Amino acid sequence: MKILAIDTSSLVAAVSVMEDERLLGEYIVNHKKTHSQRLMPMVERILEELELKPSDIDIFAVSTGPGSFTGLRIGVTTIKAMAYATSKPVVGVPTLDALAYNILIEDFIICPIMDARNNQVYTALYERKDGKLNRISDYLALPVDELADIIEEKNKKVIFLGDGVENHRDFFKNRLKDSCEFAPGSMRLQRASSIAEIAYMKAKEGKTESSFELTPFYLRKSQAERMYENKMSADKNS
């Protein structure tokens, strides 16, 4: 089973191709260009290098969110289009699940944090047991101090990863002291291979969907939507 997976949920653009559990190739770019500029050239290049055509892919997988609203739309739309054109199924993978999948240790709480601006993060808590990753919280969008409260209640060491580490490392280190660690740079950001592995496991269980069913998972409304609702509420009250 060949799986093409992409992630465009943050500044990172990631593309990978796996055959069952074997990684055939992966590109990761963490730079300024927009996903609309770089994503398709990355997909075309990796397929060319692997001597594959889109029709050779059995499953198309994508990070569905949370994350950048624009980035998620680009990634999901790209995968939907490729799956539709080749009449192949898709698998959507929550971004936080894929991030947590990067970490293999079992004696820590795994806490991916994605920057959500205004001192807030997208996050969820995970644990590995007997090699299996388990989510032990809801998907959350909340201030970092509230996340620290939740982690302290667990009374267990935690390892952070995700693009939120850059902005909030000092806060968590000061607040949680020696109870927290941070993933190394090579494992800290989104990897399309993690999405592909999760998609492979889901596909074996029959958990695929059509290109028409796939939708982004935003977790919260966009800033523009929130501003519009606030304006409408203020106008109504006045």
C-alpha positions as CSV (number, residue, x, y, z in Angstrom):
1,M,0.0,0.0,0.0
2,K,1.6,3.3,-1.1
3,I,0.6,6.4,0.8
4,L,1.4,10.0,-0.1
5,A,1.0,12.3,2.9
6,I,1.4,16.1,3.3
7,D,1.3,18.6,6.1
8,T,0.7,22.3,5.6
9,S,-0.8,23.1,9.0
10,S,2.0,25.6,10.0
11,L,5.0,27.3,8.4
12,V,6.4,23.8,7.7
13,A,5.7,22.2,4.4
14,A,6.1,18.4,4.5
15,V,5.6,15.7,1.9
16,S,6.3,12.0,2.2
17,V,5.7,8.7,0.5
18,M,5.6,5.4,2.3
19,E,4.9,1.8,1.2
20,D,3.3,0.0,4.0
21,E,5.7,0.8,6.9
22,R,8.7,1.6,4.7
23,L,9.6,5.2,4.2
24,L,10.4,5.8,0.5
25,G,11.0,9.5,0.7
26,E,10.3,12.7,2.6
27,Y,10.8,16.4,2.1
28,I,10.5,19.0,4.9
29,V,10.9,22.7,4.3
30,N,10.6,25.2,7.2
31,H,11.1,28.6,5.4
32,K,9.2,31.7,4.3
33,K,7.6,30.7,1.0
34,T,3.9,30.1,1.0
35,H,2.4,26.6,0.7
36,S,0.7,27.7,-2.5
37,Q,4.1,28.3,-4.0
38,R,6.0,25.2,-2.8
39,L,3.7,22.4,-2.1
40,M,2.9,21.1,-5.6
41,P,6.5,21.3,-6.7
42,M,7.5,19.3,-3.7
43,V,4.9,16.6,-4.5
44,E,5.9,16.5,-8.1
45,R,9.6,16.2,-7.2
46,I,9.2,13.4,-4.7
47,L,7.0,11.4,-7.1
48,E,9.5,12.0,-9.9
49,E,12.4,10.9,-7.7
50,L,10.6,7.7,-6.7
51,E,9.5,7.0,-10.3
52,L,5.9,7.1,-9.4
53,K,2.7,8.6,-10.9
54,P,-0.2,9.9,-8.8
55,S,-2.2,6.9,-10.0
56,D,0.4,4.6,-8.3
57,I,-0.6,6.0,-4.9
58,D,-3.2,3.9,-3.0
59,I,-4.0,6.3,-0.1
60,F,-3.7,10.1,0.0
61,A,-3.3,11.5,3.6
62,V,-3.2,15.0,5.0
63,S,-2.9,16.8,8.3
64,T,-6.4,18.2,8.9
65,G,-5.7,20.6,11.7
66,P,-5.7,22.5,13.9
67,G,-3.3,25.1,12.6
68,S,-3.1,27.8,10.0
69,F,-6.5,28.4,8.4
70,T,-4.9,29.1,5.0
71,G,-2.4,26.4,5.2
72,L,-5.0,23.8,6.1
73,R,-7.2,24.8,3.2
74,I,-4.3,24.5,0.8
75,G,-3.3,21.0,2.1
76,V,-6.8,19.6,2.3
77,T,-7.8,21.0,-1.1
78,T,-4.6,19.6,-2.7
79,I,-5.2,16.1,-1.3
80,K,-8.9,16.1,-2.2
81,A,-8.0,17.1,-5.8
82,M,-5.4,14.4,-6.2
83,A,-7.6,11.7,-4.6
84,Y,-10.6,12.7,-6.8
85,A,-8.5,12.7,-10.0
86,T,-7.2,9.2,-9.3
87,S,-10.4,7.8,-7.7
88,K,-8.5,6.9,-4.5
89,P,-9.5,7.2,-0.8
90,V,-8.2,9.7,1.6
91,V,-7.3,9.7,5.3
92,G,-7.4,12.8,7.4
93,V,-5.0,12.9,10.4
94,P,-5.3,15.5,13.2
95,T,-2.2,17.6,13.3
96,L,-1.7,17.2,17.1
97,D,-1.9,13.4,16.8
98,A,0.8,13.4,14.1
99,L,3.1,15.6,16.1
100,A,2.8,13.5,19.2
101,Y,3.5,10.4,17.1
102,N,7.1,11.8,16.6
103,I,7.9,11.0,20.2
104,L,8.6,7.3,21.2
105,I,9.3,7.5,24.9
106,E,6.8,6.0,27.3
107,D,7.6,7.6,30.7
108,F,6.5,11.2,29.8
109,I,3.3,12.9,29.0
110,I,3.7,14.0,25.4
111,C,2.4,17.5,24.8
112,P,2.5,19.0,21.3
113,I,1.9,22.8,21.3
114,M,1.1,24.8,18.2
115,D,1.3,28.6,18.4
116,A,-2.3,30.1,18.3
117,R,-1.2,33.7,19.0
118,N,-2.1,35.9,21.9
119,N,-0.2,33.6,24.3
120,Q,-2.4,30.7,23.4
121,V,-1.7,27.3,21.9
122,Y,-3.4,24.4,20.2
123,T,-2.7,21.3,22.2
124,A,-3.6,17.9,23.5
125,L,-2.0,15.4,26.0
126,Y,-0.8,12.0,25.0
127,E,0.9,8.9,26.6
128,R,2.6,5.9,25.0
129,K,1.9,2.6,26.6
130,D,3.2,-0.7,25.1
131,G,4.3,1.2,22.0
132,K,0.8,2.6,21.4
133,L,0.0,6.3,21.4
134,N,-3.0,7.3,23.4
135,R,-4.6,10.7,23.6
136,I,-5.6,11.4,27.2
137,S,-7.3,14.9,26.8
138,D,-9.6,16.7,24.5
139,Y,-8.1,18.8,21.7
140,L,-7.7,22.2,23.2
141,A,-7.1,25.9,22.4
142,L,-6.2,27.7,25.6
143,P,-3.7,30.1,27.2
144,V,-0.3,28.6,28.2
145,D,-0.9,29.2,31.9
146,E,-4.1,27.1,31.8
147,L,-2.1,24.4,30.0
148,A,0.5,24.5,32.8
149,D,-2.2,24.1,35.4
150,I,-3.5,21.0,33.6
151,I,0.0,19.5,33.4
152,E,0.8,20.1,37.0
153,E,-2.4,18.2,38.0
154,K,-1.0,15.1,36.2
155,N,2.1,15.0,38.5
156,K,4.2,13.5,35.7
157,K,7.1,14.6,33.6
158,V,6.1,16.2,30.2
159,I,7.9,16.6,26.9
160,F,6.9,19.5,24.6
161,L,7.2,19.7,20.9
162,G,5.7,21.8,18.1
163,D,6.2,25.3,16.9
164,G,4.9,26.7,20.2
165,V,8.1,25.6,21.9
166,E,10.0,28.5,20.4
167,N,7.8,31.1,22.0
168,H,6.9,29.4,25.2
169,R,10.0,27.4,26.2
170,D,11.0,29.8,28.9
171,F,7.5,30.0,30.4
172,F,7.2,26.3,30.8
173,K,10.7,25.8,32.0
174,N,10.2,28.5,34.7
175,R,6.8,27.2,35.7
176,L,7.4,23.4,35.5
177,K,11.1,23.4,36.4
178,D,12.7,19.9,36.0
179,S,9.3,18.3,35.2
180,C,9.5,19.3,31.6
181,E,11.7,18.5,28.6
182,F,11.7,19.6,25.0
183,A,12.0,17.5,21.9
184,P,15.1,17.8,19.8
185,G,14.9,20.0,16.8
186,S,14.8,17.1,14.3
187,M,11.6,15.7,15.9
188,R,10.0,18.9,17.1
189,L,8.0,20.0,14.0
190,Q,5.5,18.3,11.7
191,R,6.7,15.3,9.7
192,A,4.6,14.0,6.8
193,S,6.0,10.5,7.5
194,S,4.1,10.5,10.9
195,I,0.9,11.3,9.0
196,A,1.6,8.5,6.6
197,E,2.2,6.0,9.3
198,I,-1.0,6.9,11.1
199,A,-2.9,6.9,7.8
200,Y,-1.6,3.4,7.1
201,M,-2.9,2.1,10.4
202,K,-6.2,3.7,9.8
203,A,-6.5,2.4,6.3
204,K,-5.8,-1.2,7.5
205,E,-8.8,-0.7,9.8
206,G,-10.9,0.5,6.9
207,K,-11.0,4.1,8.3
208,T,-10.7,5.9,5.0
209,E,-13.1,8.4,3.4
210,S,-13.8,9.8,0.0
211,S,-12.4,13.1,-1.3
212,F,-15.9,14.6,-0.9
213,E,-16.0,13.8,2.9
214,L,-12.6,15.2,3.9
215,T,-12.8,18.6,5.7
216,P,-10.3,20.6,7.8
217,F,-10.5,20.5,11.6
218,Y,-10.1,24.2,12.7
219,L,-10.8,23.7,16.5
220,R,-11.8,27.3,16.8
221,K,-13.2,30.0,14.5
222,S,-10.8,32.2,12.5
223,Q,-9.9,35.7,13.8
224,A,-12.0,37.3,11.0
225,E,-15.0,35.2,12.1
226,R,-14.6,36.1,15.7
227,M,-14.1,39.8,14.9
228,Y,-17.3,39.7,12.7
229,E,-19.3,38.0,15.5
230,N,-18.0,40.6,18.1
231,K,-19.0,43.4,15.8
232,M,-22.5,42.0,15.2
233,S,-23.0,41.5,18.9
234,A,-21.8,45.1,19.6
235,D,-24.2,46.4,17.0
236,K,-27.1,44.4,18.4
237,N,-26.4,45.6,21.9
238,S,-26.2,49.2,20.8
